[in-house]
């Protein structure tokens, strides 16, 4: 996958269902780092109401709850939303729980105490799932919003601009390498492979993309390359 994990998840809200005594600072720090908003809850019944009202994009649920278990909660969610990514947390490695988690097609089953690398792996799988099945948007430097699935730009004045194939491929390449300057040769090789492209056609592509995403979003360092701000 060519997308930035942090950028994708930063546009999403997560419902975190867990008993307070089971939550670690490490878990909260990771979720805060990657998600736009964390909605915490320790009760499955309340979590169902939150789900209906807040419409979170991702669910992270603990199996061990005070009144029931997180699997039962997730089963109810699956009846109304078959695609929302769900990550299960549990202190138990019980095969019954694992089997039930597989049946409701969770993204991952993370055993507590939570290891950072395991939770981040689960979040990486969540990002992939969202790109393939959900609505993923990224806010650009100037406030414009790019929709990965629709391949469109929503400008701040409400105008919606559809990107051509080369325009969205160029933008996504720049997004992946957001903190790097890409040379003209690198971009040409990615977009056109061995096909020859004229300088005017190259400049025309950048000009069209800049018109749709805002000129201020792309920095051109003369003789070095291009970078998305």
C-alpha positions as CSV (number, residue, x, y, z in Angstrom):
1,X,0.0,0.0,0.0
2,X,1.4,3.4,-0.9
3,X,-0.5,5.5,1.6
4,X,0.7,7.1,4.8
5,X,-0.6,5.2,7.8
6,X,-0.7,8.3,10.0
7,X,-2.3,10.5,7.4
8,X,-5.1,8.0,6.7
9,X,-6.0,7.3,10.3
10,X,-5.7,10.9,11.4
11,X,-8.9,11.6,9.4
12,X,-10.8,8.9,11.4
13,X,-12.5,8.6,14.8
14,X,-12.2,5.5,16.9
15,X,-14.6,4.1,19.5
16,X,-12.5,2.6,22.3
17,X,-14.5,0.2,24.4
18,X,-12.6,-1.1,27.5
19,X,-12.7,-1.3,31.2
20,X,-10.7,1.6,32.6
21,X,-8.5,-0.6,34.7
22,X,-7.4,-2.5,31.6
23,X,-6.4,0.5,29.7
24,X,-2.7,1.5,29.6
25,X,-1.1,4.9,28.9
26,X,0.7,3.2,26.1
27,X,-2.6,2.3,24.3
28,X,-4.0,5.8,24.7
29,X,-0.8,7.4,23.4
30,X,-0.8,5.2,20.3
31,X,-4.4,5.9,19.6
32,X,-4.0,9.6,20.1
33,X,-1.0,9.6,17.8
34,X,-2.9,8.0,14.9
35,X,-6.6,9.0,15.3
36,X,-8.4,12.3,15.0
37,X,-10.6,11.6,18.0
38,X,-10.9,8.8,20.6
39,X,-14.3,8.1,22.0
40,X,-13.8,6.1,25.2
41,X,-16.5,4.0,26.8
42,X,-16.4,1.1,29.4
43,X,-20.0,-0.2,28.9
44,X,-21.3,-2.1,25.9
45,X,-24.8,-0.7,26.1
46,X,-23.5,2.9,26.2
47,X,-21.1,2.0,23.4
48,X,-24.0,1.0,21.1
49,X,-25.7,4.3,21.7
50,X,-22.4,6.1,21.0
51,X,-22.0,4.1,17.8
52,X,-25.5,5.2,16.6
53,X,-25.0,8.8,17.5
54,X,-21.3,9.4,16.8
55,X,-20.8,7.1,13.8
56,X,-17.1,6.2,14.6
57,X,-14.9,4.9,11.7
58,X,-13.0,2.3,13.7
59,X,-13.8,0.1,16.8
60,X,-11.2,-1.1,19.3
61,X,-13.0,-3.4,21.8
62,X,-11.8,-5.2,25.0
63,X,-13.3,-8.7,25.4
64,X,-13.3,-8.4,29.2
65,X,-16.1,-6.0,30.1
66,X,-17.9,-5.7,33.5
67,X,-21.4,-6.7,32.4
68,X,-20.8,-8.8,29.2
69,X,-18.0,-9.3,26.6
70,X,-16.7,-7.2,23.7
71,X,-17.4,-10.0,21.2
72,X,-21.2,-9.8,21.8
73,X,-21.0,-6.0,21.3
74,X,-19.1,-6.5,18.0
75,X,-21.6,-9.1,16.8
76,X,-24.4,-6.5,17.2
77,X,-22.3,-3.9,15.3
78,X,-21.7,-6.4,12.5
79,X,-25.5,-6.8,12.0
80,X,-25.7,-3.1,11.0
81,X,-22.2,-2.4,9.6
82,X,-20.4,-5.4,7.9
83,X,-17.3,-3.4,6.9
84,X,-16.3,-1.2,9.9
85,X,-12.8,-2.3,11.0
86,X,-12.7,-3.9,14.5
87,X,-9.7,-4.6,16.6
88,X,-10.1,-6.9,19.6
89,X,-8.0,-6.5,22.8
90,X,-7.9,-9.4,25.3
91,X,-5.8,-10.7,28.2
92,X,-7.0,-14.1,27.3
93,X,-5.8,-16.3,24.4
94,X,-8.9,-18.5,24.6
95,X,-9.5,-20.4,21.3
96,X,-13.2,-19.8,21.7
97,X,-12.7,-16.1,21.6
98,X,-10.3,-16.4,18.7
99,X,-12.9,-18.4,16.7
100,X,-15.6,-15.9,17.5
101,X,-13.4,-13.0,16.4
102,X,-12.6,-14.7,13.1
103,X,-16.4,-15.3,12.5
104,X,-17.1,-11.5,12.8
105,X,-14.0,-10.7,10.6
106,X,-12.0,-8.5,13.0
107,X,-8.9,-6.8,11.7
108,X,-6.7,-8.3,14.4
109,X,-6.7,-9.9,17.9
110,X,-4.2,-8.1,20.1
111,X,-3.2,-9.8,23.3
112,X,-2.8,-7.7,26.5
113,X,-0.5,-6.5,27.9
114,X,-0.3,-4.7,24.6
115,X,3.0,-4.5,22.7
116,X,3.5,-1.3,20.7
117,X,4.4,-3.2,17.6
118,X,1.4,-5.4,17.7
119,X,-1.1,-2.5,18.1
120,X,0.6,-0.6,15.3
121,X,0.5,-3.6,13.0
122,X,-3.3,-3.8,13.7
123,X,-3.6,-0.1,12.9
124,X,-1.7,-0.6,9.7
125,X,-4.1,-3.4,8.7
126,X,-7.0,-1.0,9.6
127,X,-5.6,1.7,7.2
128,X,-5.4,-0.9,4.4
129,X,-9.0,-1.9,5.1
130,X,-10.2,1.7,5.1
131,X,-8.6,2.4,1.7
132,X,-10.2,-0.8,0.2
133,X,-13.6,-0.6,1.8
134,X,-14.2,2.7,3.5
135,X,-14.2,6.4,2.9
136,X,-10.7,7.8,3.5
137,X,-10.0,11.5,3.2
138,X,-6.9,13.6,3.9
139,X,-6.8,17.3,4.6
140,X,-4.1,19.1,2.7
141,X,-1.9,22.0,3.8
142,X,-4.4,24.6,2.7
143,X,-7.6,22.9,4.1
144,X,-8.6,21.2,0.8
145,X,-9.7,17.6,1.3
146,X,-8.6,14.7,-0.9
147,X,-10.9,11.6,-1.1
148,X,-8.8,8.5,-1.9
149,X,-11.8,6.4,-3.0
150,X,-13.5,9.0,-5.1
151,X,-10.2,10.5,-6.4
152,X,-11.6,14.0,-5.9
153,X,-10.6,17.3,-4.2
154,X,-13.1,19.2,-2.0
155,X,-12.0,22.8,-2.0
156,X,-12.7,25.1,1.0
157,X,-15.4,27.0,-1.0
158,X,-17.3,23.7,-1.5
159,X,-16.2,23.1,-5.1
160,X,-15.6,19.5,-5.9
161,X,-12.8,18.7,-8.4
162,X,-12.4,15.3,-10.0
163,X,-8.8,14.2,-10.7
164,X,-7.6,12.5,-13.8
165,X,-5.7,9.2,-13.5
166,X,-2.3,10.9,-13.8
167,X,-3.3,13.7,-11.5
168,X,-4.4,11.4,-8.7
169,X,-1.4,9.2,-9.2
170,X,0.9,12.2,-8.9
171,X,-0.9,13.5,-5.8
172,X,-0.7,10.1,-4.1
173,X,3.0,9.8,-4.9
174,X,3.6,13.2,-3.4
175,X,1.5,12.2,-0.3
176,X,3.4,9.0,0.2
177,X,6.7,11.0,0.1
178,X,5.3,14.1,1.9
179,X,8.5,14.7,3.8
180,X,10.8,14.2,0.8
181,X,11.6,16.1,-2.3
182,X,11.1,14.0,-5.5
183,X,13.2,14.6,-8.6
184,X,11.6,15.1,-12.0
185,X,13.2,11.8,-13.1
186,X,11.7,9.9,-10.1
187,X,8.2,11.2,-10.9
188,X,8.5,10.5,-14.6
189,X,9.6,6.9,-14.0
190,X,6.7,6.4,-11.7
191,X,4.0,7.9,-13.9
192,X,5.2,7.0,-17.4
193,X,7.7,4.1,-16.9
194,X,9.8,3.9,-20.1
195,X,7.5,6.1,-22.1
196,X,9.1,9.4,-23.2
197,X,7.4,12.5,-22.0
198,X,7.9,16.1,-23.1
199,X,8.8,18.8,-20.7
200,X,5.7,20.7,-21.6
201,X,3.5,17.7,-20.8
202,X,5.2,17.3,-17.5
203,X,4.7,20.9,-16.6
204,X,1.1,20.8,-17.8
205,X,0.3,18.0,-15.4
206,X,1.7,19.9,-12.4
207,X,-0.1,23.0,-13.5
208,X,-3.5,21.2,-13.7
209,X,-2.9,19.5,-10.3
210,X,-1.9,22.8,-8.7
211,X,-5.1,24.4,-10.0
212,X,-7.2,21.8,-8.3
213,X,-5.3,21.3,-5.0
214,X,-3.9,24.9,-4.6
215,X,-0.6,26.2,-5.9
216,X,0.7,26.6,-2.3
217,X,0.5,22.9,-1.6
218,X,3.4,21.9,-3.9
219,X,6.9,23.3,-3.5
220,X,9.2,23.3,-6.5
221,X,12.9,23.5,-5.6
222,X,14.7,24.5,-8.8
223,X,17.0,21.8,-10.0
224,X,16.1,19.5,-7.1
225,X,12.5,18.5,-7.4
226,X,9.0,18.7,-6.0
227,X,7.5,18.3,-2.5
228,X,4.0,18.3,-1.1
229,X,3.7,20.7,1.9
